[in-house]
Amino acid sequence: MRLSEFQRAVTDEFGEVYGASVVRDVVLDRLQDRTAKEALDEGVDARTVWEALCAGMGVPKERWYGVGRLDPRGRG
C-alpha cells in the first residue's frame, strides 16, 4: 500500500476531517503506542499502519483490504 492509497482509504472510511484527526490523535497499541502519523513518519509500512488503524477503530475486516486504490477504469 502506498501512502496515497493509505490517505484515500482513511478518507473513504472515516471522512476527511475525522480521518485526519484519527491519524493524528488515536494512539494504537498495535503500533507500540504511537499514532498512525507517528508510525508513518518513523517509516512503518502504510499497510501495517492501515491494518492497525482498522483494528483499533473497529473497522470490519471486509473493509481492510484493497481500499485506497483507484479504479483502473478511471472511476475514482
TILUM-954275 format. One line per field, with one value per residue (C-alpha): residue number from 1; residue in three letters; x, y, z. Coordinates in steps of 0.05 Angstrom, whole numbers. Each point is the difference from the previous one (the first is absolute). Layout:
residues N
k	c(NUM / ...)
r	c(ALA / ...)
east	c(X / ...)
north	c(Y / ...)
up	c(Z / ...)
This chain:
residues 76
k	c(1 / 2 / 3 / 4 / 5 / 6 / 7 / 8 / 9 / 10 / 11 / 12 / 13 / 14 / 15 / 16 / 17 / 18 / 19 / 20 / 21 / 22 / 23 / 24 / 25 / 26 / 27 / 28 / 29 / 30 / 31 / 32 / 33 / 34 / 35 / 36 / 37 / 38 / 39 / 40 / 41 / 42 / 43 / 44 / 45 / 46 / 47 / 48 / 49 / 50 / 51 / 52 / 53 / 54 / 55 / 56 / 57 / 58 / 59 / 60 / 61 / 62 / 63 / 64 / 65 / 66 / 67 / 68 / 69 / 70 / 71 / 72 / 73 / 74 / 75 / 76)
r	c(MET / ARG / LEU / SER / GLU / PHE / GLN / ARG / ALA / VAL / THR / ASP / GLU / PHE / GLY / GLU / VAL / TYR / GLY / ALA / SER / VAL / VAL / ARG / ASP / VAL / VAL / LEU / ASP / ARG / LEU / GLN / ASP / ARG / THR / ALA / LYS / GLU / ALA / LEU / ASP / GLU / GLY / VAL / ASP / ALA / ARG / THR / VAL / TRP / GLU / ALA / LEU / CYS / ALA / GLY / MET / GLY / VAL / PRO / LYS / GLU / ARG / TRP / TYR / GLY / VAL / GLY / ARG / LEU / ASP / PRO / ARG / GLY / ARG / GLY)
east	c(0 / 27 / -8 / -49 / -42 / 3 / -25 / -57 / -19 / -2 / -43 / -47 / -8 / -2 / -12 / 50 / -3 / -12 / 51 / 54 / -15 / 2 / 67 / 29 / -31 / -18 / 55 / 1 / 28 / 16 / 47 / 36 / -42 / 11 / -50 / -6 / 35 / 58 / 8 / -2 / 50 / 46 / -2 / -51 / -32 / -66 / -36 / 22 / -24 / -66 / -13 / 17 / -47 / -56 / 9 / 3 / -61 / -43 / -4 / -30 / 53 / -34 / 18 / 74 / 26 / 2 / -23 / 33 / 15 / -26 / -49 / 42 / -57 / 8 / -62 / 35)
north	c(0 / 68 / 60 / 31 / -64 / 3 / 72 / -17 / -59 / 43 / 52 / -52 / -35 / 58 / 63 / 55 / 38 / -58 / -42 / 52 / 2 / -76 / -3 / 56 / -14 / -73 / -39 / -73 / -58 / -38 / 57 / -3 / 56 / 48 / 36 / -18 / 65 / -14 / -71 / 24 / 56 / -53 / -43 / -53 / -30 / 33 / -68 / -17 / 67 / -7 / -69 / 26 / 59 / -45 / -47 / 56 / 36 / -62 / 2 / -66 / -45 / -1 / 74 / -9 / -25 / 31 / 68 / 64 / -24 / 39 / -36 / -21 / 20 / 72 / 4 / 24)
up	c(0 / -20 / 45 / -50 / 4 / 76 / -1 / -48 / 44 / 62 / -34 / -29 / 66 / 50 / -41 / -13 / 65 / 48 / -38 / 9 / 74 / 7 / -35 / 42 / 68 / 12 / 35 / -22 / 40 / -65 / -17 / 67 / 29 / -58 / -44 / -73 / -18 / 47 / -28 / -72 / 16 / 31 / -63 / 18 / -62 / -19 / -5 / 71 / 25 / -37 / 30 / 70 / -10 / -24 / 59 / 50 / -28 / -8 / -76 / -26 / -31 / -67 / -7 / 17 / -67 / -69 / 24 / -21 / -71 / -59 / -46 / -60 / -45 / 22 / 44 / 63)
